[in-house]
Structure formats: structure tokens, C-alpha cells
Amino acid sequence: MLSLTKLAALLPSKKLGETLYVFDELSSTNTFAMERAKEHAPSATVILADKQTAGRGRLDRSWFSPAESNIYGSLLFFHDKTIQHLGWIPLMAGVAIAQALETQIGIRIHLKWPNDLLIAKRKVGGVLCESFSIEQQNKCVVIGFGINVNLSQSEFPQDLQDSATSLQIQCHRPVDRETLIMQIITSLEKGWEDLTFKGHQSCLVEYNNRCTTIGQTIQVHFPDGSQLQGLAHSIGKHGQLRVTPSPSDSNERPAKMRDVHSGEILHIRTTALQ
């Protein structure tokens, strides 16, 4: 089980984690964070759970959340102004967590747009960011994250056997979860501060260096059921994925760039950008 005492002692944060919740079991750390936000919990509150019974991923998908093996957490931030680069929060979080994982295990972490964490093309973690307003001048952002830490391949459900991995599988040893949580929280705090005060340029280069989606021929499945196939060209100034549609998906010549803000991305093949 996660130790509240050990975590509190490890956290060197300037502010993040001053209010810290650690649960043996919780339905969803993001749901709990949003409930606390509505009750005016302090900004920089951290919520951690040893197990989730209703963990959520992007696009309302369930998140595999067994006990005593992984990391499930959420950070709660308030801000009294509109962050100009709100769309970059999920991308920043992906970069920050990737850097923390690398510090712990020494293995390169890549990102699939917007913020799936990959090792050798297998998913080792993900980020779910949710934002809303409590009052007109009191806006809230919840950064949720789930990391597969000490699972063996056989412990994954059948439908994840070919696509998921864990830190333990990749580095061939168990990983201390409390130490890793400390590194993740510290990295996310720095990423939040840099994005808030410096803008998206603070993580643009690092994100591009890690993103395996850029240069891929991809298929986008939108929430409304429509699809788009094309070349993932670049990341836009609002964090959106810029896609050049394939000729069959465009009635214009040359094809007009499309901006993708949300959707399921499937990598089809790598294509050299011109």
C-alpha cells in the first residue's frame, strides 16, 4: 500500500502536495479532485489512490486500475486568469511525466499525441486533463495520470496484452512507487509554472522531440463517429495536431491542413515530411 507518511516526507515541493490525500481505494482520483474543487480545496492539492474502481482515461474510456501495482493520481490547480495555452496543459503533463519516468528507470519515454506515454511503442501510462470554472474568476484544472509500474505482462487483461507494458517489464526490476510519485509531482509542478509564466514555448521543443505521431500517416476517429486519414504534420500553437488529409479525404488540391483537437489516433505508417 502507498504510505502517506513516506510520501509526505519525500515531497520536496514548494507548494504542490501541501494538501495531500492518499487512499487505499477510490473510484477515480480525477472525480474526487473535481469534487474537492467545488468545495474550494486549496490549489496544488494532490490526490493519490492505490486502486481505482472507476478509473477514467481519455474519451471516457475505462482505465485498468488494479491495486498495489500502479500509480493513479490527480493534481488540482486553480488560476484566476485564462491560461492562453490551455490546450498545452495535457502536452506539458505528458512531457513532465516522461521526464520523471526517465529519471527513475533510465529508459527513453516517447509520447503519442496528445499524451499517451510509450516505451517501445507500448503504452505505459496516460494523462487525463479536465478543466472547468467554479466561479467566473476562479478556474480549475485537474491533471490526472495513470502509470503502469509493477505489473507483469500476464497481469494485463487480454485486450491489452499486445499494446500495454509496465516499468517493471521494461527495466526488469520492481520500481519504488513512492519515489516515482515524488519525481512526477516535482516535474509536474515545474512544468505548470513554466507553462503559466513562459507559455507553450517552454515545452514545445521537448514535446516535438518525444512525439512519435509527427511524420506518421494516421487515422483519426472523432467523437462524433467521423474519420480522417492523413499525414500528422505538426503541433499547432494551441496544442492541436495539424494533419494534411490524404487525397481521398480532401476535395481540395492541394489538401487544406486540418486541426485536430480531440480524437483517437491510430498510427498507420511513418512518412518522411517534406
Secondary structure, DSSP 4 states (H G I P E B T S, - for coil): ---HHHHHHH---SSTTSSEEEES-BS-HHHHHHHHHHTTPPTTEEEEES-BSS-B-GGG-B----TTTSEEEEEEEEESS--TTGGGHHHHHHHHHHHHHHHHH----EEETTTEEEETTEEEEEEEEEEEEEETTEEEEEEEEEE--S--GGGS-GGGTTTB--HHHHHTS---HHHHHHHHHHHHHHHHHHHHHH-THHHHHHHHHHBSSTTEEEEEE-TTS-EEEEEEEEE-TTSPEEEEE-GGG-SSSSPPPEEE-S-EEEEEEE----
